[in-house]
């Protein structure tokens, strides 16, 4: 078991510094060329891998270039065009609704406020944060996906369980200049080393400051769950 640094701000800064050395090219892994494509890709990525989203959007973005294109399509056609994406039927409805709302309320453009974005079908705070950060260069918070949720608890940066509460904790300890990069660093580390069902603690650059470092224990100390 590692020993986290005190206070939590020091722990957060050490996590960022070490992971930046480990993943110097860390960034968003979704493919997009404009704000609308970014919005669509992030909506599709919910409970779906980025690799699968990139496979599907390669053709999708050639067919649907504007908000009007999504608005004019049927939900059934959109669902067919994103077949292979998790919950493609629901997300087909989201894409049509997003297209209609962008046309009706935003002149076909992707809005640049949290309130307007989260008012769109299928868009929660996590999705809105990604669009603001990478589409508008507006950083209002920290994107809390499943990797950030898992690793921030394991690393002792929060004891909260809900994404919104975790974000509130993280913005208090992660330097504001690192809010955007923090998410991608934890995603990269979660994929490469600290998985949901197992973790390679022996090769982890954070092991000595991680209270969940397994050592001789089979229990994830942050979650109380048994490692596989």
mmCIF file of the C-alpha atoms, coordinates in Angstrom:
data_MODEL
# 
_entry.id   MODEL 
# 
loop_
_atom_site.group_PDB 
_atom_site.id 
_atom_site.type_symbol 
_atom_site.label_atom_id 
_atom_site.label_alt_id 
_atom_site.label_comp_id 
_atom_site.label_asym_id 
_atom_site.label_entity_id 
_atom_site.label_seq_id 
_atom_site.pdbx_PDB_ins_code 
_atom_site.Cartn_x 
_atom_site.Cartn_y 
_atom_site.Cartn_z 
_atom_site.occupancy 
_atom_site.B_iso_or_equiv 
_atom_site.pdbx_formal_charge 
_atom_site.auth_seq_id 
_atom_site.auth_comp_id 
_atom_site.auth_asym_id 
_atom_site.auth_atom_id 
_atom_site.pdbx_PDB_model_num 
ATOM 1   C CA . UNK A 1 1   ? 0.000   0.000  0.000   1.00 0.00 ? 1   UNK A CA 1 
ATOM 2   C CA . UNK A 1 2   ? 1.341   3.394  -0.999  1.00 0.00 ? 2   UNK A CA 1 
ATOM 3   C CA . UNK A 1 3   ? 1.134   6.541  1.080   1.00 0.00 ? 3   UNK A CA 1 
ATOM 4   C CA . UNK A 1 4   ? -0.723  9.472  -0.515  1.00 0.00 ? 4   UNK A CA 1 
ATOM 5   C CA . UNK A 1 5   ? 0.726   12.935 -0.141  1.00 0.00 ? 5   UNK A CA 1 
ATOM 6   C CA . UNK A 1 6   ? -0.891  15.504 2.118   1.00 0.00 ? 6   UNK A CA 1 
ATOM 7   C CA . UNK A 1 7   ? -2.747  17.709 1.540   1.00 0.00 ? 7   UNK A CA 1 
ATOM 8   C CA . UNK A 1 8   ? -4.815  16.396 -1.378  1.00 0.00 ? 8   UNK A CA 1 
ATOM 9   C CA . UNK A 1 9   ? -3.574  19.291 -3.544  1.00 0.00 ? 9   UNK A CA 1 
ATOM 10  C CA . UNK A 1 10  ? -0.046  17.889 -3.270  1.00 0.00 ? 10  UNK A CA 1 
ATOM 11  C CA . UNK A 1 11  ? -1.317  14.425 -4.189  1.00 0.00 ? 11  UNK A CA 1 
ATOM 12  C CA . UNK A 1 12  ? -3.155  15.795 -7.233  1.00 0.00 ? 12  UNK A CA 1 
ATOM 13  C CA . UNK A 1 13  ? -0.124  17.757 -8.423  1.00 0.00 ? 13  UNK A CA 1 
ATOM 14  C CA . UNK A 1 14  ? 2.142   14.729 -8.049  1.00 0.00 ? 14  UNK A CA 1 
ATOM 15  C CA . UNK A 1 15  ? -0.317  12.575 -9.993  1.00 0.00 ? 15  UNK A CA 1 
ATOM 16  C CA . UNK A 1 16  ? -0.429  15.100 -12.837 1.00 0.00 ? 16  UNK A CA 1 
ATOM 17  C CA . UNK A 1 17  ? 3.346   15.567 -12.932 1.00 0.00 ? 17  UNK A CA 1 
ATOM 18  C CA . UNK A 1 18  ? 4.122   11.862 -13.006 1.00 0.00 ? 18  UNK A CA 1 
ATOM 19  C CA . UNK A 1 19  ? 1.452   11.001 -15.559 1.00 0.00 ? 19  UNK A CA 1 
ATOM 20  C CA . UNK A 1 20  ? 2.573   13.849 -17.829 1.00 0.00 ? 20  UNK A CA 1 
ATOM 21  C CA . UNK A 1 21  ? 6.009   12.262 -17.953 1.00 0.00 ? 21  UNK A CA 1 
ATOM 22  C CA . UNK A 1 22  ? 4.450   8.869  -18.642 1.00 0.00 ? 22  UNK A CA 1 
ATOM 23  C CA . UNK A 1 23  ? 1.972   10.065 -21.301 1.00 0.00 ? 23  UNK A CA 1 
ATOM 24  C CA . UNK A 1 24  ? 3.460   13.227 -22.879 1.00 0.00 ? 24  UNK A CA 1 
ATOM 25  C CA . UNK A 1 25  ? 1.096   13.118 -25.887 1.00 0.00 ? 25  UNK A CA 1 
ATOM 26  C CA . UNK A 1 26  ? -2.078  12.566 -23.891 1.00 0.00 ? 26  UNK A CA 1 
ATOM 27  C CA . UNK A 1 27  ? -5.150  14.087 -25.549 1.00 0.00 ? 27  UNK A CA 1 
ATOM 28  C CA . UNK A 1 28  ? -8.682  13.304 -26.686 1.00 0.00 ? 28  UNK A CA 1 
ATOM 29  C CA . UNK A 1 29  ? -8.855  10.112 -28.759 1.00 0.00 ? 29  UNK A CA 1 
ATOM 30  C CA . UNK A 1 30  ? -12.055 10.852 -30.705 1.00 0.00 ? 30  UNK A CA 1 
ATOM 31  C CA . UNK A 1 31  ? -11.704 11.924 -34.343 1.00 0.00 ? 31  UNK A CA 1 
ATOM 32  C CA . UNK A 1 32  ? -13.473 15.132 -35.386 1.00 0.00 ? 32  UNK A CA 1 
ATOM 33  C CA . UNK A 1 33  ? -12.931 18.136 -37.637 1.00 0.00 ? 33  UNK A CA 1 
ATOM 34  C CA . UNK A 1 34  ? -15.366 20.686 -36.196 1.00 0.00 ? 34  UNK A CA 1 
ATOM 35  C CA . UNK A 1 35  ? -17.615 21.383 -33.203 1.00 0.00 ? 35  UNK A CA 1 
ATOM 36  C CA . UNK A 1 36  ? -20.619 19.517 -34.582 1.00 0.00 ? 36  UNK A CA 1 
ATOM 37  C CA . UNK A 1 37  ? -18.550 16.407 -35.259 1.00 0.00 ? 37  UNK A CA 1 
ATOM 38  C CA . UNK A 1 38  ? -17.078 16.667 -31.761 1.00 0.00 ? 38  UNK A CA 1 
ATOM 39  C CA . UNK A 1 39  ? -20.530 16.931 -30.193 1.00 0.00 ? 39  UNK A CA 1 
ATOM 40  C CA . UNK A 1 40  ? -21.830 13.941 -32.145 1.00 0.00 ? 40  UNK A CA 1 
ATOM 41  C CA . UNK A 1 41  ? -18.748 11.838 -31.384 1.00 0.00 ? 41  UNK A CA 1 
ATOM 42  C CA . UNK A 1 42  ? -18.934 12.512 -27.657 1.00 0.00 ? 42  UNK A CA 1 
ATOM 43  C CA . UNK A 1 43  ? -22.655 11.700 -27.526 1.00 0.00 ? 43  UNK A CA 1 
ATOM 44  C CA . UNK A 1 44  ? -21.961 8.417  -29.330 1.00 0.00 ? 44  UNK A CA 1 
ATOM 45  C CA . UNK A 1 45  ? -19.048 7.593  -27.011 1.00 0.00 ? 45  UNK A CA 1 
ATOM 46  C CA . UNK A 1 46  ? -21.244 7.158  -23.932 1.00 0.00 ? 46  UNK A CA 1 
ATOM 47  C CA . UNK A 1 47  ? -20.773 3.525  -22.812 1.00 0.00 ? 47  UNK A CA 1 
ATOM 48  C CA . UNK A 1 48  ? -18.961 2.811  -26.076 1.00 0.00 ? 48  UNK A CA 1 
ATOM 49  C CA . UNK A 1 49  ? -15.267 2.653  -26.933 1.00 0.00 ? 49  UNK A CA 1 
ATOM 50  C CA . UNK A 1 50  ? -13.644 5.574  -28.724 1.00 0.00 ? 50  UNK A CA 1 
ATOM 51  C CA . UNK A 1 51  ? -12.207 3.175  -31.314 1.00 0.00 ? 51  UNK A CA 1 
ATOM 52  C CA . UNK A 1 52  ? -15.684 1.969  -32.256 1.00 0.00 ? 52  UNK A CA 1 
ATOM 53  C CA . UNK A 1 53  ? -16.983 5.537  -32.398 1.00 0.00 ? 53  UNK A CA 1 
ATOM 54  C CA . UNK A 1 54  ? -14.145 6.536  -34.728 1.00 0.00 ? 54  UNK A CA 1 
ATOM 55  C CA . UNK A 1 55  ? -14.930 3.574  -36.996 1.00 0.00 ? 55  UNK A CA 1 
ATOM 56  C CA . UNK A 1 56  ? -18.590 4.568  -37.272 1.00 0.00 ? 56  UNK A CA 1 
ATOM 57  C CA . UNK A 1 57  ? -18.100 8.325  -37.598 1.00 0.00 ? 57  UNK A CA 1 
ATOM 58  C CA . UNK A 1 58  ? -15.634 7.925  -40.479 1.00 0.00 ? 58  UNK A CA 1 
ATOM 59  C CA . UNK A 1 59  ? -18.642 7.295  -42.748 1.00 0.00 ? 59  UNK A CA 1 
ATOM 60  C CA . UNK A 1 60  ? -21.230 9.175  -40.688 1.00 0.00 ? 60  UNK A CA 1 
ATOM 61  C CA . UNK A 1 61  ? -19.438 12.515 -41.007 1.00 0.00 ? 61  UNK A CA 1 
ATOM 62  C CA . UNK A 1 62  ? -19.309 12.159 -44.793 1.00 0.00 ? 62  UNK A CA 1 
ATOM 63  C CA . UNK A 1 63  ? -23.095 11.780 -44.900 1.00 0.00 ? 63  UNK A CA 1 
ATOM 64  C CA . UNK A 1 64  ? -24.108 14.283 -42.222 1.00 0.00 ? 64  UNK A CA 1 
ATOM 65  C CA . UNK A 1 65  ? -22.197 17.555 -42.468 1.00 0.00 ? 65  UNK A CA 1 
ATOM 66  C CA . UNK A 1 66  ? -24.602 20.037 -40.845 1.00 0.00 ? 66  UNK A CA 1 
ATOM 67  C CA . UNK A 1 67  ? -27.149 20.208 -38.065 1.00 0.00 ? 67  UNK A CA 1 
ATOM 68  C CA . UNK A 1 68  ? -29.788 20.430 -40.796 1.00 0.00 ? 68  UNK A CA 1 
ATOM 69  C CA . UNK A 1 69  ? -28.672 17.044 -42.125 1.00 0.00 ? 69  UNK A CA 1 
ATOM 70  C CA . UNK A 1 70  ? -29.299 15.386 -38.758 1.00 0.00 ? 70  UNK A CA 1 
ATOM 71  C CA . UNK A 1 71  ? -32.623 17.206 -38.340 1.00 0.00 ? 71  UNK A CA 1 
ATOM 72  C CA . UNK A 1 72  ? -33.842 16.073 -41.762 1.00 0.00 ? 72  UNK A CA 1 
ATOM 73  C CA . UNK A 1 73  ? -33.016 12.402 -41.228 1.00 0.00 ? 73  UNK A CA 1 
ATOM 74  C CA . UNK A 1 74  ? -35.344 9.947  -39.541 1.00 0.00 ? 74  UNK A CA 1 
ATOM 75  C CA . UNK A 1 75  ? -34.438 8.391  -36.202 1.00 0.00 ? 75  UNK A CA 1 
ATOM 76  C CA . UNK A 1 76  ? -34.536 4.991  -37.884 1.00 0.00 ? 76  UNK A CA 1 
ATOM 77  C CA . UNK A 1 77  ? -32.072 6.032  -40.582 1.00 0.00 ? 77  UNK A CA 1 
ATOM 78  C CA . UNK A 1 78  ? -29.722 7.580  -38.067 1.00 0.00 ? 78  UNK A CA 1 
ATOM 79  C CA . UNK A 1 79  ? -29.880 4.479  -35.873 1.00 0.00 ? 79  UNK A CA 1 
ATOM 80  C CA . UNK A 1 80  ? -29.011 2.378  -38.924 1.00 0.00 ? 80  UNK A CA 1 
ATOM 81  C CA . UNK A 1 81  ? -26.123 4.677  -39.814 1.00 0.00 ? 81  UNK A CA 1 
ATOM 82  C CA . UNK A 1 82  ? -24.611 4.338  -36.332 1.00 0.00 ? 82  UNK A CA 1 
ATOM 83  C CA . UNK A 1 83  ? -25.294 0.604  -36.013 1.00 0.00 ? 83  UNK A CA 1 
ATOM 84  C CA . UNK A 1 84  ? -22.542 -0.955 -33.915 1.00 0.00 ? 84  UNK A CA 1 
ATOM 85  C CA . UNK A 1 85  ? -22.620 1.887  -31.413 1.00 0.00 ? 85  UNK A CA 1 
ATOM 86  C CA . UNK A 1 86  ? -23.954 0.968  -27.966 1.00 0.00 ? 86  UNK A CA 1 
ATOM 87  C CA . UNK A 1 87  ? -27.664 1.924  -27.675 1.00 0.00 ? 87  UNK A CA 1 
ATOM 88  C CA . UNK A 1 88  ? -27.723 2.988  -31.334 1.00 0.00 ? 88  UNK A CA 1 
ATOM 89  C CA . UNK A 1 89  ? -31.516 3.297  -31.384 1.00 0.00 ? 89  UNK A CA 1 
ATOM 90  C CA . UNK A 1 90  ? -31.576 5.756  -28.485 1.00 0.00 ? 90  UNK A CA 1 
ATOM 91  C CA . UNK A 1 91  ? -28.617 7.670  -29.830 1.00 0.00 ? 91  UNK A CA 1 
ATOM 92  C CA . UNK A 1 92  ? -30.215 7.910  -33.261 1.00 0.00 ? 92  UNK A CA 1 
ATOM 93  C CA . UNK A 1 93  ? -33.043 9.777  -31.547 1.00 0.00 ? 93  UNK A CA 1 
ATOM 94  C CA . UNK A 1 94  ? -30.552 11.988 -29.724 1.00 0.00 ? 94  UNK A CA 1 
ATOM 95  C CA . UNK A 1 95  ? -28.809 12.945 -32.963 1.00 0.00 ? 95  UNK A CA 1 
ATOM 96  C CA . UNK A 1 96  ? -32.060 13.906 -34.658 1.00 0.00 ? 96  UNK A CA 1 
ATOM 97  C CA . UNK A 1 97  ? -33.162 15.902 -31.606 1.00 0.00 ? 97  UNK A CA 1 
ATOM 98  C CA . UNK A 1 98  ? -29.790 17.633 -31.404 1.00 0.00 ? 98  UNK A CA 1 
ATOM 99  C CA . UNK A 1 99  ? -29.995 18.574 -35.071 1.00 0.00 ? 99  UNK A CA 1 
ATOM 100 C CA . UNK A 1 100 ? -33.510 19.946 -34.683 1.00 0.00 ? 100 UNK A CA 1 
ATOM 101 C CA . UNK A 1 101 ? -32.659 21.954 -31.577 1.00 0.00 ? 101 UNK A CA 1 
ATOM 102 C CA . UNK A 1 102 ? -29.452 23.377 -33.027 1.00 0.00 ? 102 UNK A CA 1 
ATOM 103 C CA . UNK A 1 103 ? -31.372 24.541 -36.091 1.00 0.00 ? 103 UNK A CA 1 
ATOM 104 C CA . UNK A 1 104 ? -34.322 25.950 -34.145 1.00 0.00 ? 104 UNK A CA 1 
ATOM 105 C CA . UNK A 1 105 ? -32.435 27.650 -31.324 1.00 0.00 ? 105 UNK A CA 1 
ATOM 106 C CA . UNK A 1 106 ? -28.799 28.148 -32.334 1.00 0.00 ? 106 UNK A CA 1 
ATOM 107 C CA . UNK A 1 107 ? -28.768 28.834 -36.094 1.00 0.00 ? 107 UNK A CA 1 
ATOM 108 C CA . UNK A 1 108 ? -27.331 25.371 -36.651 1.00 0.00 ? 108 UNK A CA 1 
ATOM 109 C CA . UNK A 1 109 ? -24.248 26.083 -34.542 1.00 0.00 ? 109 UNK A CA 1 
ATOM 110 C CA . UNK A 1 110 ? -23.005 24.277 -31.427 1.00 0.00 ? 110 UNK A CA 1 
ATOM 111 C CA . UNK A 1 111 ? -23.572 26.584 -28.420 1.00 0.00 ? 111 UNK A CA 1 
ATOM 112 C CA . UNK A 1 112 ? -20.788 27.605 -26.072 1.00 0.00 ? 112 UNK A CA 1 
ATOM 113 C CA . UNK A 1 113 ? -22.453 27.529 -22.654 1.00 0.00 ? 113 UNK A CA 1 
ATOM 114 C CA . UNK A 1 114 ? -22.962 24.690 -20.213 1.00 0.00 ? 114 UNK A CA 1 
ATOM 115 C CA . UNK A 1 115 ? -26.661 25.493 -19.872 1.00 0.00 ? 115 UNK A CA 1 
ATOM 116 C CA . UNK A 1 116 ? -27.343 25.462 -23.615 1.00 0.00 ? 116 UNK A CA 1 
ATOM 117 C CA . UNK A 1 117 ? -25.338 22.310 -24.206 1.00 0.00 ? 117 UNK A CA 1 
ATOM 118 C CA . UNK A 1 118 ? -26.905 20.313 -21.381 1.00 0.00 ? 118 UNK A CA 1 
ATOM 119 C CA . UNK A 1 119 ? -30.314 21.319 -22.720 1.00 0.00 ? 119 UNK A CA 1 
ATOM 120 C CA . UNK A 1 120 ? -29.613 19.256 -25.857 1.00 0.00 ? 120 UNK A CA 1 
ATOM 121 C CA . UNK A 1 121 ? -30.912 15.656 -26.047 1.00 0.00 ? 121 UNK A CA 1 
ATOM 122 C CA . UNK A 1 122 ? -28.422 13.103 -24.751 1.00 0.00 ? 122 UNK A CA 1 
ATOM 123 C CA . UNK A 1 123 ? -25.994 15.744 -23.461 1.00 0.00 ? 123 UNK A CA 1 
ATOM 124 C CA . UNK A 1 124 ? -25.030 15.728 -19.790 1.00 0.00 ? 124 UNK A CA 1 
ATOM 125 C CA . UNK A 1 125 ? -22.381 17.697 -17.963 1.00 0.00 ? 125 UNK A CA 1 
ATOM 126 C CA . UNK A 1 126 ? -19.580 15.311 -18.958 1.00 0.00 ? 126 UNK A CA 1 
ATOM 127 C CA . UNK A 1 127 ? -20.356 15.630 -22.660 1.00 0.00 ? 127 UNK A CA 1 
ATOM 128 C CA . UNK A 1 128 ? -20.837 19.388 -22.373 1.00 0.00 ? 128 UNK A CA 1 
ATOM 129 C CA . UNK A 1 129 ? -17.485 19.781 -20.628 1.00 0.00 ? 129 UNK A CA 1 
ATOM 130 C CA . UNK A 1 130 ? -15.709 17.928 -23.445 1.00 0.00 ? 130 UNK A CA 1 
ATOM 131 C CA . UNK A 1 131 ? -17.389 20.077 -26.110 1.00 0.00 ? 131 UNK A CA 1 
ATOM 132 C CA . UNK A 1 132 ? -16.609 23.288 -24.242 1.00 0.00 ? 132 UNK A CA 1 
ATOM 133 C CA . UNK A 1 133 ? -12.987 22.320 -23.682 1.00 0.00 ? 133 UNK A CA 1 
ATOM 134 C CA . UNK A 1 134 ? -12.114 20.950 -27.098 1.00 0.00 ? 134 UNK A CA 1 
ATOM 135 C CA . UNK A 1 135 ? -14.619 22.808 -29.250 1.00 0.00 ? 135 UNK A CA 1 
ATOM 136 C CA . UNK A 1 136 ? -14.650 26.252 -27.683 1.00 0.00 ? 136 UNK A CA 1 
ATOM 137 C CA . UNK A 1 137 ? -11.468 26.343 -25.557 1.00 0.00 ? 137 UNK A CA 1 
ATOM 138 C CA . UNK A 1 138 ? -13.639 26.988 -22.506 1.00 0.00 ? 138 UNK A CA 1 
ATOM 139 C CA . UNK A 1 139 ? -12.631 25.048 -19.396 1.00 0.00 ? 139 UNK A CA 1 
ATOM 140 C CA . UNK A 1 140 ? -15.320 25.191 -16.714 1.00 0.00 ? 140 UNK A CA 1 
ATOM 141 C CA . UNK A 1 141 ? -14.616 21.941 -14.929 1.00 0.00 ? 141 UNK A CA 1 
ATOM 142 C CA . UNK A 1 142 ? -13.164 18.438 -15.126 1.00 0.00 ? 142 UNK A CA 1 
ATOM 143 C CA . UNK A 1 143 ? -14.650 15.715 -17.288 1.00 0.00 ? 143 UNK A CA 1 
ATOM 144 C CA . UNK A 1 144 ? -15.431 12.731 -15.056 1.00 0.00 ? 144 UNK A CA 1 
ATOM 145 C CA . UNK A 1 145 ? -15.736 9.579  -17.131 1.00 0.00 ? 145 UNK A CA 1 
ATOM 146 C CA . UNK A 1 146 ? -15.471 6.031  -15.801 1.00 0.00 ? 146 UNK A CA 1 
ATOM 147 C CA . UNK A 1 147 ? -11.661 6.099  -15.743 1.00 0.00 ? 147 UNK A CA 1 
ATOM 148 C CA . UNK A 1 148 ? -11.521 9.395  -13.846 1.00 0.00 ? 148 UNK A CA 1 
ATOM 149 C CA . UNK A 1 149 ? -14.224 8.171  -11.494 1.00 0.00 ? 149 UNK A CA 1 
ATOM 150 C CA . UNK A 1 150 ? -12.285 4.975  -10.726 1.00 0.00 ? 150 UNK A CA 1 
ATOM 151 C CA . UNK A 1 151 ? -8.743  6.345  -10.540 1.00 0.00 ? 151 UNK A CA 1 
ATOM 152 C CA . UNK A 1 152 ? -9.524  9.499  -8.567  1.00 0.00 ? 152 UNK A CA 1 
ATOM 153 C CA . UNK A 1 153 ? -11.050 7.292  -5.859  1.00 0.00 ? 153 UNK A CA 1 
ATOM 154 C CA . UNK A 1 154 ? -8.232  4.768  -5.938  1.00 0.00 ? 154 UNK A CA 1 
ATOM 155 C CA . UNK A 1 155 ? -5.648  7.551  -5.677  1.00 0.00 ? 155 UNK A CA 1 
ATOM 156 C CA . UNK A 1 156 ? -7.326  9.079  -2.649  1.00 0.00 ? 156 UNK A CA 1 
ATOM 157 C CA . UNK A 1 157 ? -8.321  12.294 -4.416  1.00 0.00 ? 157 UNK A CA 1 
ATOM 158 C CA . UNK A 1 158 ? -11.975 11.833 -3.523  1.00 0.00 ? 158 UNK A CA 1 
ATOM 159 C CA . UNK A 1 159 ? -14.240 9.535  -1.559  1.00 0.00 ? 159 UNK A CA 1 
ATOM 160 C CA . UNK A 1 160 ? -17.301 10.534 -3.557  1.00 0.00 ? 160 UNK A CA 1 
ATOM 161 C CA . UNK A 1 161 ? -19.058 8.131  -5.909  1.00 0.00 ? 161 UNK A CA 1 
ATOM 162 C CA . UNK A 1 162 ? -21.266 10.303 -8.134  1.00 0.00 ? 162 UNK A CA 1 
ATOM 163 C CA . UNK A 1 163 ? -19.513 12.018 -11.076 1.00 0.00 ? 163 UNK A CA 1 
ATOM 164 C CA . UNK A 1 164 ? -20.885 15.459 -10.160 1.00 0.00 ? 164 UNK A CA 1 
ATOM 165 C CA . UNK A 1 165 ? -19.622 15.180 -6.580  1.00 0.00 ? 165 UNK A CA 1 
ATOM 166 C CA . UNK A 1 166 ? -16.281 13.818 -7.756  1.00 0.00 ? 166 UNK A CA 1 
ATOM 167 C CA . UNK A 1 167 ? -15.892 16.807 -10.081 1.00 0.00 ? 167 UNK A CA 1 
ATOM 168 C CA . UNK A 1 168 ? -16.601 19.184 -7.203  1.00 0.00 ? 168 UNK A CA 1 
ATOM 169 C CA . UNK A 1 169 ? -13.830 17.520 -5.197  1.00 0.00 ? 169 UNK A CA 1 
ATOM 170 C CA . UNK A 1 170 ? -11.346 17.452 -8.048  1.00 0.00 ? 170 UNK A CA 1 
ATOM 171 C CA . UNK A 1 171 ? -11.669 21.109 -9.048  1.00 0.00 ? 171 UNK A CA 1 
ATOM 172 C CA . UNK A 1 172 ? -10.672 21.981 -5.475  1.00 0.00 ? 172 UNK A CA 1 
ATOM 173 C CA . UNK A 1 173 ? -7.380  20.066 -5.640  1.00 0.00 ? 173 UNK A CA 1 
ATOM 174 C CA . UNK A 1 174 ? -6.310  19.840 -9.301  1.00 0.00 ? 174 UNK A CA 1 
ATOM 175 C CA . UNK A 1 175 ? -4.632  23.038 -10.573 1.00 0.00 ? 175 UNK A CA 1 
ATOM 176 C CA . UNK A 1 176 ? -7.049  24.866 -12.874 1.00 0.00 ? 176 UNK A CA 1 
ATOM 177 C CA . UNK A 1 177 ? -4.447  24.892 -15.646 1.00 0.00 ? 177 UNK A CA 1 
ATOM 178 C CA . UNK A 1 178 ? -4.554  21.086 -15.586 1.00 0.00 ? 178 UNK A CA 1 
ATOM 179 C CA . UNK A 1 179 ? -8.326  20.575 -15.542 1.00 0.00 ? 179 UNK A CA 1 
ATOM 180 C CA . UNK A 1 180 ? -8.501  19.640 -19.214 1.00 0.00 ? 180 UNK A CA 1 
ATOM 181 C CA . UNK A 1 181 ? -5.373  17.490 -19.305 1.00 0.00 ? 181 UNK A CA 1 
ATOM 182 C CA . UNK A 1 182 ? -6.157  15.699 -16.051 1.00 0.00 ? 182 UNK A CA 1 
ATOM 183 C CA . UNK A 1 183 ? -8.995  13.736 -17.635 1.00 0.00 ? 183 UNK A CA 1 
ATOM 184 C CA . UNK A 1 184 ? -6.927  12.482 -20.559 1.00 0.00 ? 184 UNK A CA 1 
ATOM 185 C CA . UNK A 1 185 ? -4.011  11.532 -18.335 1.00 0.00 ? 185 UNK A CA 1 
ATOM 186 C CA . UNK A 1 186 ? -6.244  9.402  -16.123 1.00 0.00 ? 186 UNK A CA 1 
ATOM 187 C CA . UNK A 1 187 ? -7.931  7.861  -19.163 1.00 0.00 ? 187 UNK A CA 1 
ATOM 188 C CA . UNK A 1 188 ? -4.562  6.887  -20.637 1.00 0.00 ? 188 UNK A CA 1 
ATOM 189 C CA . UNK A 1 189 ? -3.372  5.466  -17.315 1.00 0.00 ? 189 UNK A CA 1 
ATOM 190 C CA . UNK A 1 190 ? -6.650  3.638  -16.759 1.00 0.00 ? 190 UNK A CA 1 
ATOM 191 C CA . UNK A 1 191 ? -6.383  1.983  -20.152 1.00 0.00 ? 191 UNK A CA 1 
ATOM 192 C CA . UNK A 1 192 ? -2.697  1.140  -19.937 1.00 0.00 ? 192 UNK A CA 1 
ATOM 193 C CA . UNK A 1 193 ? -2.144  0.241  -16.275 1.00 0.00 ? 193 UNK A CA 1 
ATOM 194 C CA . UNK A 1 194 ? -5.018  0.732  -13.831 1.00 0.00 ? 194 UNK A CA 1 
ATOM 195 C CA . UNK A 1 195 ? -7.916  -1.234 -15.291 1.00 0.00 ? 195 UNK A CA 1 
ATOM 196 C CA . UNK A 1 196 ? -11.367 -1.656 -13.836 1.00 0.00 ? 196 UNK A CA 1 
ATOM 197 C CA . UNK A 1 197 ? -10.939 -5.349 -13.039 1.00 0.00 ? 197 UNK A CA 1 
ATOM 198 C CA . UNK A 1 198 ? -7.184  -5.524 -12.567 1.00 0.00 ? 198 UNK A CA 1 
ATOM 199 C CA . UNK A 1 199 ? -4.210  -3.223 -12.202 1.00 0.00 ? 199 UNK A CA 1 
ATOM 200 C CA . UNK A 1 200 ? -0.514  -3.566 -12.911 1.00 0.00 ? 200 UNK A CA 1 
ATOM 201 C CA . UNK A 1 201 ? 0.598   -1.956 -9.656  1.00 0.00 ? 201 UNK A CA 1 
ATOM 202 C CA . UNK A 1 202 ? 4.138   -3.327 -10.011 1.00 0.00 ? 202 UNK A CA 1 
ATOM 203 C CA . UNK A 1 203 ? 4.718   -1.142 -13.077 1.00 0.00 ? 203 UNK A CA 1 
ATOM 204 C CA . UNK A 1 204 ? 2.679   1.868  -11.942 1.00 0.00 ? 204 UNK A CA 1 
ATOM 205 C CA . UNK A 1 205 ? 4.475   5.213  -11.604 1.00 0.00 ? 205 UNK A CA 1 
ATOM 206 C CA . UNK A 1 206 ? 1.998   6.154  -8.868  1.00 0.00 ? 206 UNK A CA 1 
ATOM 207 C CA . UNK A 1 207 ? 2.299   3.015  -6.735  1.00 0.00 ? 207 UNK A CA 1 
ATOM 208 C CA . UNK A 1 208 ? 4.233   4.603  -3.874  1.00 0.00 ? 208 UNK A CA 1 
ATOM 209 C CA . UNK A 1 209 ? 1.619   7.357  -3.402  1.00 0.00 ? 209 UNK A CA 1 
ATOM 210 C CA . UNK A 1 210 ? -1.464  5.242  -4.157  1.00 0.00 ? 210 UNK A CA 1 
ATOM 211 C CA . UNK A 1 211 ? -3.450  4.091  -1.112  1.00 0.00 ? 211 UNK A CA 1 
ATOM 212 C CA . UNK A 1 212 ? -5.025  1.376  -3.261  1.00 0.00 ? 212 UNK A CA 1 
ATOM 213 C CA . UNK A 1 213 ? -1.714  -0.110 -4.389  1.00 0.00 ? 213 UNK A CA 1 
ATOM 214 C CA . UNK A 1 214 ? -2.418  -3.782 -3.981  1.00 0.00 ? 214 UNK A CA 1 
ATOM 215 C CA . UNK A 1 215 ? 0.901   -4.969 -2.557  1.00 0.00 ? 215 UNK A CA 1 
ATOM 216 C CA . UNK A 1 216 ? 0.118   -8.255 -0.827  1.00 0.00 ? 216 UNK A CA 1 
ATOM 217 C CA . UNK A 1 217 ? -3.593  -7.485 -0.681  1.00 0.00 ? 217 UNK A CA 1 
ATOM 218 C CA . UNK A 1 218 ? -6.236  -8.513 -3.180  1.00 0.00 ? 218 UNK A CA 1 
ATOM 219 C CA . UNK A 1 219 ? -8.528  -5.668 -2.154  1.00 0.00 ? 219 UNK A CA 1 
ATOM 220 C CA . UNK A 1 220 ? -8.882  -2.313 -3.881  1.00 0.00 ? 220 UNK A CA 1 
ATOM 221 C CA . UNK A 1 221 ? -8.721  -0.098 -0.813  1.00 0.00 ? 221 UNK A CA 1 
ATOM 222 C CA . UNK A 1 222 ? -10.535 2.797  -2.465  1.00 0.00 ? 222 UNK A CA 1 
ATOM 223 C CA . UNK A 1 223 ? -13.580 0.804  -3.475  1.00 0.00 ? 223 UNK A CA 1 
ATOM 224 C CA . UNK A 1 224 ? -13.416 -2.127 -1.079  1.00 0.00 ? 224 UNK A CA 1 
ATOM 225 C CA . UNK A 1 225 ? -13.748 -4.441 -4.062  1.00 0.00 ? 225 UNK A CA 1 
ATOM 226 C CA . UNK A 1 226 ? -11.504 -7.434 -4.618  1.00 0.00 ? 226 UNK A CA 1 
ATOM 227 C CA . UNK A 1 227 ? -9.010  -7.220 -7.465  1.00 0.00 ? 227 UNK A CA 1 
ATOM 228 C CA . UNK A 1 228 ? -9.322  -9.947 -10.060 1.00 0.00 ? 228 UNK A CA 1 
# 
